[in-house]
Amino acid sequence: MTGKILLYYKFQPIADPDAVRLWQRDLCEGLGLTGRIIVSPHGINGTVGGDIRACKTYAKKTKEYFKGIEFKWSEGGAEDFPKLSVKARDEIVSFGAGRAEGG
């Protein structure tokens, strides 16, 4: 079994981030992938790892919803992530807006 890691993000309006979160969790669990995914009204950001066949299936299914998403492939696998975390947040990338300087 050859492991791989996928890294990706896609800015795309999402009407129901929680529904996409649930779909992504089910997809990853079904494929045996672990890692971290954040879904927001603005898009998706994630890093997942597992068997190369599972990663290819994940990428194919995710591309069906997120048209034009690009994945970076890296060496590694599910063993690089202790668990699967899929969360809905306000932002897919924190820009630190509103934080006090030096915070």
C-alpha positions as CSV (number, residue, x, y, z in Angstrom):
1,M,0.0,0.0,0.0
2,T,1.4,3.3,-1.1
3,G,0.4,6.4,0.9
4,K,0.0,9.9,-0.3
5,I,-1.0,13.3,1.1
6,L,-3.3,15.8,-0.7
7,L,-3.1,19.5,0.0
8,Y,-5.7,21.8,-1.4
9,Y,-7.9,24.9,-1.1
10,K,-10.6,26.4,-3.3
11,F,-12.4,29.7,-2.9
12,Q,-16.0,29.0,-4.0
13,P,-19.3,30.2,-2.5
14,I,-20.9,27.4,-0.4
15,A,-24.5,27.9,0.5
16,D,-24.6,25.2,3.2
17,P,-21.1,24.7,4.7
18,D,-22.4,22.2,7.3
19,A,-23.8,19.9,4.5
20,V,-20.5,20.0,2.7
21,R,-18.7,19.3,6.0
22,L,-20.9,16.2,6.6
23,W,-20.3,15.0,3.0
24,Q,-16.6,15.5,3.3
25,R,-16.5,13.6,6.6
26,D,-18.5,10.7,5.2
27,L,-16.3,10.6,2.1
28,C,-13.0,10.6,4.0
29,E,-14.3,8.0,6.6
30,G,-15.4,5.7,3.8
31,L,-12.0,5.9,2.1
32,G,-10.0,5.6,5.3
33,L,-8.4,9.1,4.9
34,T,-7.3,11.2,7.9
35,G,-6.3,14.8,8.1
36,R,-7.8,18.3,8.5
37,I,-10.5,19.9,6.4
38,I,-12.1,23.3,7.0
39,V,-15.3,24.3,5.1
40,S,-16.7,27.9,5.1
41,P,-19.2,29.9,3.2
42,H,-16.1,31.0,1.1
43,G,-14.7,27.6,0.2
44,I,-12.7,24.6,1.4
45,N,-9.2,24.1,2.7
46,G,-7.7,20.7,3.5
47,T,-4.9,18.3,4.0
48,V,-5.7,14.6,3.9
49,G,-3.6,11.4,3.7
50,G,-4.1,7.8,3.0
51,D,-3.7,5.1,0.4
52,I,-3.0,6.4,-3.1
53,R,-6.1,4.8,-4.5
54,A,-8.3,6.3,-1.8
55,C,-6.6,9.8,-2.4
56,K,-7.4,9.5,-6.2
57,T,-11.0,8.6,-5.5
58,Y,-11.3,11.5,-3.0
59,A,-9.8,14.0,-5.5
60,K,-12.2,12.8,-8.3
61,K,-15.3,13.1,-6.1
62,T,-14.2,16.4,-4.6
63,K,-13.6,17.8,-8.1
64,E,-17.2,17.0,-9.0
65,Y,-18.4,19.6,-6.5
66,F,-15.4,22.0,-6.5
67,K,-14.8,22.7,-10.2
68,G,-11.3,23.7,-11.0
69,I,-9.8,22.7,-7.6
70,E,-6.2,21.7,-7.8
71,F,-4.5,19.2,-5.5
72,K,-0.8,19.2,-4.5
73,W,0.4,15.6,-3.9
74,S,3.0,14.9,-1.3
75,E,4.8,11.8,0.2
76,G,3.2,10.4,3.3
77,G,-0.2,8.9,4.2
78,A,-2.8,8.4,6.9
79,E,-0.1,7.7,9.4
80,D,1.0,11.4,9.2
81,F,-2.4,12.4,10.8
82,P,-3.6,11.0,14.1
83,K,-7.3,11.5,13.2
84,L,-9.8,13.1,10.9
85,S,-11.0,16.6,11.6
86,V,-13.7,18.2,9.4
87,K,-15.1,21.5,10.6
88,A,-17.3,24.3,9.4
89,R,-15.8,27.7,10.2
90,D,-16.4,31.4,9.2
91,E,-13.2,31.4,7.1
92,I,-11.1,28.8,5.4
93,V,-8.0,30.8,6.1
94,S,-7.6,33.0,9.1
95,F,-6.2,36.4,8.1
96,G,-6.2,37.6,11.7
97,A,-8.6,40.4,11.0
98,G,-9.8,42.2,14.1
99,R,-6.9,41.0,16.3
100,A,-4.9,43.5,18.4
101,E,-1.4,44.2,17.2
102,G,1.1,41.8,18.7
103,G,-1.7,39.3,19.4
